[in-house]
Amino acid sequence: MYFYAPETLSNQNLIITKSAKPTLTDHGSNSRPLYTKNCYTQVMKYVALLRGINVGGNNKIEMQRLKACFEALGFENVSTYINSGNVIFETSDKSEPKIVSKIEKAIKKEFGFAVRVVVRDNKNIAKLLQATPADWHNNAEQKTDVLFLWDEYCNTKSLELITTNPNVDTLKYIDGAIVWHLEKKNYPKSGMNKFIGTEVYTHMTARNINTLRKLAELMKV
C-alpha cells in the first residue's frame, strides 16, 4: 500500500528592514539571523545522518571525535545523538549537496574510510513527521522505519523498486524519504525481511521513527 504526502509546509523568511534589523516570520522553523559585516545571514539547523557506522564492530566512529570533526568544518552548535551517527549542527550554507560533500571528505580524512551521509534541514524533518501518522510507533507491537534516500532516488519511483506485501506493509513517500510501517507479528510475511541488499537498500540510510522524533525535539532546542 503506497501513499504520497502533499507538498505543503510553510518556510520561514528572513526580512531585512530599512533599519537593518532582521525580523523573522515564524512558522515553526529554528533558523536564526546571524549578523555579518554588511548584512544579515540566515543560519539553518541541519541533521547529518551517517550510514553504516558502529554496526557489528565495523566502521567504528566515536561520537566525541565526530563532533570535533564537524566543528573543524566551521559548523556551529554541534551535537550528536546515539552511536548510529546523527549529528545536529548549524550553518549559513544553504547548499545541502555542498554540505554533504564537505562532511564526507572530512570523515574519510579523519577516520580513514568512506561513509555516505544524508543531510536534512529542520523543516524537512518537521514535514516528514507531520505527514507520518501519530499512531505509527517502533515498539513491541509495531515497526516503523524511515528510509532517507540518496538524491538520485528521491522520488516516488523508488517505491516501485521495493518488493512489499500489500497485505501487511504500508509505505509512504515523503519528500526524500520512505516511511515503512507494519505490525511486528507480520514481519515474516513482510517485504522488509528481503529488503537487505536490494537497489533501494544500498542507496539510503534508515532510522526508526522513535529516533527521528527525538531528533526533531533536539532540533527545536
DACOR-V492701 format. One record per pair of residues at least 12 apart in sequence whose C-alpha atoms are under 7 Angstrom apart, sorted by the first residue. I is the first residue (numbers start at 0). J is the second residue. Records with the same first field share a line. If there is no record, write none. Layout:
I=J  J
//
This chain:
0=165  168  169  170
1=169  170  171
2=170  171  172
3=171  172  173
4=130  172  173
8=126
9=26
10=26
11=24  25  26  28
12=24
13=41
21=39
28=121  122
29=44  219
30=42  43  44
31=43
40=91
41=91
42=89  90  91
43=89  90  91
44=88  89  90  120  121  218
45=87  88  89  118  119  120  121
46=85  86  87  88  118  119  120
47=85  86  87  116  117  118  119
48=84  85  86  116  117  118
49=84  85  114  115  116  117
50=114  115  116  204
52=83  84
53=82  83
62=79  82
66=78  79
68=105
74=88  89  90
75=88  89  90
76=88  89
87=218
95=118
99=116  117  118
103=115  116
121=218
124=215
125=215
127=173
136=208  209
137=207  208  209
140=182  183
141=181  182  183
142=180  181  182  183
143=178  179  180  181  207  208
144=178  179  180  205  206  207  208
145=176  177  178  179  205  206  207  208
146=176  177  178  203  204  205  206
147=175  176  177  203  204  205
148=175  176  202  203  204
149=202  203
153=175  176
154=175
155=172
157=199
160=199
162=190
163=189  190
164=188  189  190
167=181  185  189
168=180  181  189
169=181
//
